[in-house]
Amino acid sequence: QMPRSHMLGVAATLQHEMTKHASLLEGVLTRSERKFAASFIQAPTDYFDAAPTFKQSYAPQSGEIFGILRQMKETFESNLSASQKEEMANQKAYEDLKAAKEEEIAAGQAQIQTKTGELADTDENNAQSKVDREDTKASLSADEQFL
């Protein structure tokens, strides 16, 4: 015989899980199983080796409750397994994306450095060309004055 506190705990857990996961259990539990579980939640002591009462005129059916609980557990475990596989796939995809983006950032940084170096060389050549132009103008004017 199961202690009353255990029975009430099982009933409370069953009620909580059936409420919390109602959408998941919709296709898993039949209407009669849901009704049976609801009647167990209402009076859990009637199902565990108790003497028949006015609510129950037949033998206890705790096996059916355990069957429903086992079925719920299997559903939850399969959903958990599927969620974990999906999470691992998403984690892998994230790590691949992160690596690709880090490579893009590194390539961008290298390009910035290259372009900065090219700009400095171009600025230097431009400045040198201006100096050469001024020297050429000065030489031209001196040659024109000489002639």
C-alpha positions as CSV (number, residue, x, y, z in Angstrom):
1,Q,0.0,0.0,0.0
2,M,1.3,3.4,-1.0
3,P,1.4,6.2,1.6
4,R,-1.2,8.9,1.1
5,S,1.3,11.6,0.7
6,H,3.0,9.8,-2.2
7,M,-0.4,9.3,-4.0
8,L,-1.2,13.0,-3.6
9,G,2.3,13.9,-4.9
10,V,1.8,11.7,-8.0
11,A,-1.6,13.2,-8.6
12,A,-0.3,16.8,-8.2
13,T,2.6,16.1,-10.5
14,L,0.3,14.5,-13.1
15,Q,-2.0,17.5,-13.0
16,H,0.9,19.9,-13.3
17,E,2.4,18.1,-16.3
18,M,-0.9,17.6,-18.0
19,T,-1.6,21.3,-17.7
20,K,1.9,22.4,-18.7
21,H,2.2,20.1,-21.7
22,A,-1.4,20.0,-22.8
23,S,-0.5,20.8,-26.4
24,L,2.1,18.0,-26.5
25,L,-0.2,15.4,-25.0
26,E,-3.1,16.3,-27.3
27,G,-2.2,13.7,-29.9
28,V,-0.6,11.2,-27.4
29,L,-3.4,10.6,-24.9
30,T,-6.8,9.4,-26.0
31,R,-10.0,11.0,-24.6
32,S,-10.6,8.1,-22.3
33,E,-7.1,8.3,-21.0
34,R,-7.4,12.0,-20.3
35,K,-10.7,11.3,-18.5
36,F,-9.1,8.5,-16.5
37,A,-6.2,10.7,-15.5
38,A,-8.6,13.5,-14.5
39,S,-10.6,11.1,-12.3
40,F,-7.3,9.9,-10.7
41,I,-6.3,13.5,-10.1
42,Q,-9.6,14.1,-8.3
43,A,-9.3,11.0,-6.1
44,P,-5.9,9.4,-6.2
45,T,-6.6,7.1,-3.2
46,D,-9.3,5.3,-5.0
47,Y,-6.8,3.8,-7.5
48,F,-4.2,2.3,-5.2
49,D,-5.3,-0.9,-3.5
50,A,-8.2,0.9,-1.7
51,A,-11.5,-0.7,-0.9
52,P,-14.2,0.1,-3.5
53,T,-16.2,3.2,-2.7
54,F,-19.3,4.6,-4.2
55,K,-17.1,6.3,-6.9
56,Q,-15.4,3.0,-7.7
57,S,-17.2,-0.3,-7.8
58,Y,-14.5,-2.3,-9.5
59,A,-10.9,-3.3,-8.9
60,P,-8.2,-0.6,-8.7
61,Q,-6.7,0.4,-12.0
62,S,-3.4,1.8,-10.9
63,G,-1.7,0.0,-13.9
64,E,-3.6,2.2,-16.3
65,I,-2.3,5.3,-14.5
66,F,1.2,4.0,-14.6
67,G,0.7,3.3,-18.3
68,I,-0.4,6.9,-18.9
69,L,2.5,8.2,-16.9
70,R,5.0,5.9,-18.7
71,Q,3.5,7.1,-22.1
72,M,3.9,10.8,-21.0
73,K,7.4,10.1,-19.9
74,E,8.3,8.6,-23.2
75,T,6.8,11.5,-25.1
76,F,8.7,14.0,-22.9
77,E,12.0,12.0,-23.4
78,S,11.6,11.9,-27.2
79,N,10.8,15.6,-27.3
80,L,13.8,16.3,-25.1
81,S,16.0,14.2,-27.3
82,A,14.8,16.0,-30.5
83,S,15.3,19.4,-28.8
84,Q,18.8,18.5,-27.8
85,K,19.7,17.3,-31.3
86,E,18.2,20.5,-32.7
87,E,20.2,22.5,-30.2
88,M,23.4,20.8,-31.1
89,A,22.8,21.4,-34.8
90,N,22.0,25.1,-34.1
91,Q,25.2,25.3,-32.0
92,K,27.3,23.9,-34.9
93,A,25.7,26.3,-37.3
94,Y,26.3,29.2,-35.0
95,E,30.0,28.2,-34.6
96,D,30.4,27.9,-38.4
97,L,28.8,31.3,-38.9
98,K,30.9,32.8,-36.2
99,A,34.1,31.4,-37.8
100,A,33.1,32.7,-41.2
101,K,32.4,36.2,-39.8
102,E,35.7,36.2,-37.9
103,E,37.5,35.4,-41.2
104,E,35.6,38.2,-42.9
105,I,36.6,40.6,-40.1
106,A,40.2,39.5,-40.3
107,A,40.2,40.0,-44.1
108,G,38.6,43.4,-43.7
109,Q,41.2,44.4,-41.2
110,A,44.0,43.3,-43.6
111,Q,42.4,45.2,-46.4
112,I,42.2,48.3,-44.2
113,Q,45.9,48.0,-43.5
114,T,46.7,47.5,-47.2
115,K,44.6,50.5,-48.3
116,T,46.0,52.7,-45.5
117,G,49.5,51.8,-46.7
118,E,48.6,52.5,-50.4
119,L,47.0,55.9,-49.4
120,A,50.2,56.9,-47.6
121,D,52.3,56.0,-50.6
122,T,49.9,57.9,-52.9
123,D,50.0,60.9,-50.6
124,E,53.8,60.8,-50.6
125,N,54.0,60.5,-54.4
126,N,51.5,63.4,-54.7
127,A,53.5,65.6,-52.4
128,Q,56.7,64.7,-54.3
129,S,55.0,65.4,-57.7
130,K,53.9,68.9,-56.4
131,V,57.5,69.7,-55.3
132,D,58.8,68.4,-58.7
133,R,56.2,70.6,-60.5
134,E,57.2,73.7,-58.6
135,D,60.8,73.0,-59.3
136,T,60.0,72.5,-63.0
137,K,58.0,75.8,-63.1
138,A,60.9,77.6,-61.4
139,S,63.3,76.1,-63.9
140,L,61.0,77.0,-66.8
141,S,60.7,80.6,-65.7
142,A,64.5,80.8,-65.2
143,D,65.0,79.4,-68.7
144,E,62.5,81.8,-70.2
145,Q,64.2,84.8,-68.5
146,F,67.6,83.6,-69.8
147,L,66.3,83.4,-73.4
